[in-house]
């Protein structure tokens, strides 16, 4: 990832950040660079930007002090950022469903995947599977999951499937495969189902990360996505507690819980009111 970040992809600095620093020429260059990358043109120029926001040479003395910057950042933590996410009934429903999905998946994912080596080691029943075999199978599962994201790249743009169809179908199959994992203790059987689960799970997560920012209005996109991620992490922190307590009564209980949470997320996805395929951002 490090090599790809610095040698294969050129990530532009945020124009908003550059403007806040008074670097207007760099902000204009960034906008032009992004437009060129997307094979578009833009009318923005430094002269036009100066007319709108003021010439940086003139407004230099108006730069904020450190304390003023801190106060401005703290002012962002208010309900004014959250309110627009519920501006309409449709958008409010979408926000609640997306947050619900991030929460349930945030717990379902570690309940199964974080403890997968332990599940695989107990696949042989009374005879524990050798550690080398366990991590060999774990590596195979991880590798098989990689093509899932590539498949999702194409399916999200297919007519009548789109983002909603891709994420809902992959989540449903993921939940079903998690339950199928418990049918047999045969190591080869469980390896086959973990590979399939990892494949469809990567499709689900790939679309979820791309689709979530698209459904929120641009000015509040960071807030909506940030809260979703926060709920995901909180649920993930609770997963080990659920696994330990539920696993004492039934070793398969955490797996059942994981599958149930994936299916609950699927039900929520069925009711997503917004499809963003071939549409401009909100």
C-alpha positions in Angstrom: 0.0 0.0 0.0 2.8 2.4 0.8 4.5 1.8 -2.6 1.1 2.2 -4.4 0.3 5.4 -2.5 3.5 7.2 -3.5 4.4 5.7 -6.9 1.2 4.6 -8.6 -1.4 7.2 -7.4 -1.2 11.0 -7.1 -3.4 12.2 -4.3 -4.2 15.9 -4.4 -4.3 18.1 -1.4 -7.8 19.3 -0.4 -8.6 22.7 -2.1 -10.5 23.6 1.1 -7.3 23.2 3.2 -5.2 25.1 0.7 -7.7 28.0 0.7 -7.7 28.0 4.5 -3.9 28.5 4.4 -4.1 31.3 1.8 -2.5 29.1 -0.9 -5.0 30.0 -3.6 -2.8 29.3 -6.6 -2.2 25.8 -5.4 -5.9 25.3 -4.8 -6.7 26.3 -8.4 -4.0 24.0 -9.6 -5.5 21.1 -7.6 -8.9 21.7 -9.1 -7.5 21.7 -12.6 -5.5 18.6 -11.8 -8.6 16.8 -10.6 -10.6 17.9 -13.6 -7.9 16.7 -16.0 -7.8 13.3 -14.2 -11.5 13.0 -14.9 -11.2 14.2 -18.5 -13.1 17.4 -17.7 -12.3 21.1 -17.9 -13.0 23.9 -15.4 -13.5 27.6 -15.7 -11.8 28.3 -12.3 -8.8 30.6 -12.4 -6.8 32.3 -9.7 -8.2 35.7 -10.8 -11.8 34.5 -10.4 -11.0 32.9 -7.0 -9.5 36.2 -5.8 -12.6 38.1 -6.8 -14.7 35.7 -4.9 -12.6 35.2 -1.8 -10.3 38.2 -1.8 -6.7 38.6 -2.9 -4.4 36.7 -0.5 -1.9 39.6 -0.7 -4.5 41.9 0.6 -6.0 39.6 3.2 -2.7 38.3 4.6 -3.1 40.2 7.8 -6.4 38.5 8.4 -4.9 35.0 9.0 -6.2 33.4 12.1 -4.2 32.9 15.2 -3.7 29.4 16.7 -6.3 29.9 19.4 -8.8 31.2 16.8 -8.1 28.1 14.6 -8.8 25.8 17.6 -12.0 27.7 18.5 -13.2 27.4 14.9 -12.5 23.7 14.8 -14.3 23.2 18.1 -17.3 25.0 16.8 -17.7 22.3 14.1 -18.8 19.9 16.8 -22.4 20.9 16.9 -25.8 19.6 15.8 -25.7 22.0 12.9 -23.5 19.5 11.1 -25.9 16.6 11.8 -29.2 18.3 11.2 -28.9 18.5 7.3 -28.5 14.7 7.2 -32.2 14.6 8.2 -33.3 17.5 6.1 -35.9 15.3 4.2 -37.7 12.1 5.1 -35.9 10.3 2.4 -32.4 11.5 3.4 -33.2 10.9 7.1 -34.2 7.3 6.4 -31.1 6.8 4.3 -28.9 8.2 7.1 -30.4 5.9 9.8 -30.2 2.8 7.6 -26.6 3.5 6.6 -25.6 4.0 10.2 -27.4 0.8 11.2 -25.6 -1.2 8.6 -22.2 0.2 9.6 -22.9 -0.7 13.2 -24.2 -4.3 12.6 -21.4 -5.0 10.1 -18.9 -3.5 12.5 -19.8 -6.2 15.1 -20.5 -9.0 12.6 -17.1 -8.8 10.9 -14.8 -9.2 13.9 -17.1 -11.8 15.5 -16.3 -14.1 12.6 -13.0 -12.9 11.1 -11.1 -11.9 14.2 -11.7 -15.4 15.7 -11.4 -17.3 12.5 -8.0 -18.9 13.4 -9.6 -20.3 16.5 -12.6 -21.6 14.6 -10.3 -23.2 12.0 -8.1 -24.8 14.7 -11.2 -26.5 16.2 -12.5 -27.7 12.8 -11.4 -31.2 13.3 -13.6 -31.7 16.3 -11.9 -33.3 19.3 -8.5 -33.3 17.5 -7.2 -29.7 17.1 -5.9 -28.8 13.6 -2.2 -28.2 13.3 -1.2 -24.6 13.6 0.6 -24.6 10.2 -2.6 -25.9 8.6 -4.7 -23.3 10.4 -2.7 -20.3 9.2 -2.3 -21.8 5.7 -6.0 -21.9 5.4 -6.3 -18.4 6.9 -3.8 -17.2 4.2 -5.8 -18.9 1.4 -9.0 -17.3 2.7 -7.4 -13.8 2.6 -6.1 -14.3 -0.9 -9.4 -15.6 -2.3 -11.1 -12.5 -0.9 -9.0 -10.1 -3.0 -10.9 -10.5 -6.3 -14.1 -9.6 -4.5 -13.3 -5.9 -4.6 -12.4 -6.1 -8.3 -15.8 -7.8 -9.1 -17.6 -5.1 -7.2 -15.9 -2.4 -9.3 -17.8 -3.7 -12.3 -21.1 -4.8 -10.8 -21.9 -1.4 -9.2 -22.3 0.1 -12.7 -24.5 -2.7 -14.1 -28.0 -1.5 -14.9 -30.7 -2.8 -12.5 -28.0 -3.9 -10.0 -26.0 -0.8 -9.2 -24.7 0.0 -5.7 -27.8 -1.1 -3.9 -28.1 -4.5 -5.6 -24.4 -5.3 -5.3 -24.2 -4.5 -1.6 -27.5 -6.2 -0.7 -26.8 -9.4 -2.6 -23.2 -9.7 -1.3 -24.3 -9.1 2.3 -27.1 -11.7 2.0 -24.7 -14.3 0.7 -22.1 -13.4 3.3 -24.6 -14.0 6.1 -25.8 -17.3 4.7 -22.2 -18.6 4.2 -21.3 -17.7 7.8 -24.2 -20.0 9.0 -23.0 -22.7 6.5 -19.6 -22.6 8.1 -21.1 -24.3 11.2 -22.7 -27.2 9.3 -19.6 -29.4 9.3 -16.4 -29.7 11.3 -14.5 -31.0 8.3 -11.5 -28.7 7.7 -11.8 -28.8 3.9 -15.5 -28.0 4.1 -14.9 -25.0 6.4 -12.1 -23.8 4.3 -14.3 -23.7 1.2 -17.0 -21.7 3.0 -14.5 -19.3 4.5 -13.1 -18.6 1.1 -16.5 -17.9 -0.4 -17.4 -15.8 2.6 -14.3 -13.7 2.3 -14.9 -13.2 -1.4 -18.5 -11.9 -1.0 -17.5 -10.0 2.2 -14.9 -8.0 0.3 -17.6 -7.1 -2.3 -19.8 -5.9 0.5 -17.2 -3.8 2.3 -15.8 -2.4 -1.0 -19.2 -1.1 -2.0 -20.1 0.1 1.5 -17.0 2.3 1.7 -17.7 3.8 -1.8 -21.4 4.1 -1.5 -21.7 5.7 1.9 -20.1 9.1 1.0 -22.2 9.2 -2.2 -25.5 9.3 -0.3 -24.8 12.2 1.9 -24.9 15.9 0.9 -21.5 17.2 0.0 -21.3 19.8 2.8 -22.1 17.2 5.5 -20.5 14.2 3.9 -17.6 14.1 6.3 -20.0 14.2 9.3 -22.2 11.4 8.0 -19.3 9.2 7.0 -17.4 9.9 10.2 -20.3 9.0 12.5 -20.9 5.8 10.5 -17.2 4.9 10.9 -17.4 5.7 14.6 -20.4 3.5 15.2 -18.6 0.7 13.2 -15.5 1.0 15.5 -17.6 1.1 18.7 -19.5 -2.1 17.7 -16.2 -3.7 16.8 -14.8 -3.0 20.3 -17.9 -4.8 21.7 -17.4 -7.9 19.5 -14.8 -9.6 21.8 -17.0 -9.1 24.8 -19.9 -10.8 23.0 -17.7 -13.6 21.7 -16.3 -14.4 25.1 -19.6 -14.4 26.9 -21.6 -16.1 24.2 -18.8 -18.6 23.4 -18.9 -20.0 27.0 -22.4 -21.3 26.5 -22.0 -22.4 22.9 -18.7 -22.2 20.9 -20.8 -21.6 17.7 -22.8 -18.8 19.3 -20.5 -16.0 18.1 -20.7 -17.3 14.5 -24.5 -17.4 14.7 -24.5 -13.9 16.0 -22.2 -12.8 13.2 -24.5 -14.4 10.6 -27.6 -12.9 12.1 -26.0 -9.4 12.1 -25.1 -9.7 8.4 -28.6 -10.7 7.6 -30.0 -7.8 9.6 -27.8 -5.5 7.6 -29.1 -7.1 4.4 -32.7 -6.3 5.4 -31.8 -2.7 6.0 -30.0 -2.5 2.7 -33.2 -3.7 0.9 -34.9 -0.5 2.1 -32.1 1.9 1.0 -34.1 4.7 -0.8 -31.2 6.2 -2.8 -29.3 4.7 -5.7 -26.3 6.7 -6.8 -25.3 4.9 -10.0 -24.9 7.4 -12.9 -26.1 10.2 -10.7 -24.4 13.4 -9.6 -23.4 13.8 -5.9 -26.0 15.3 -3.6 
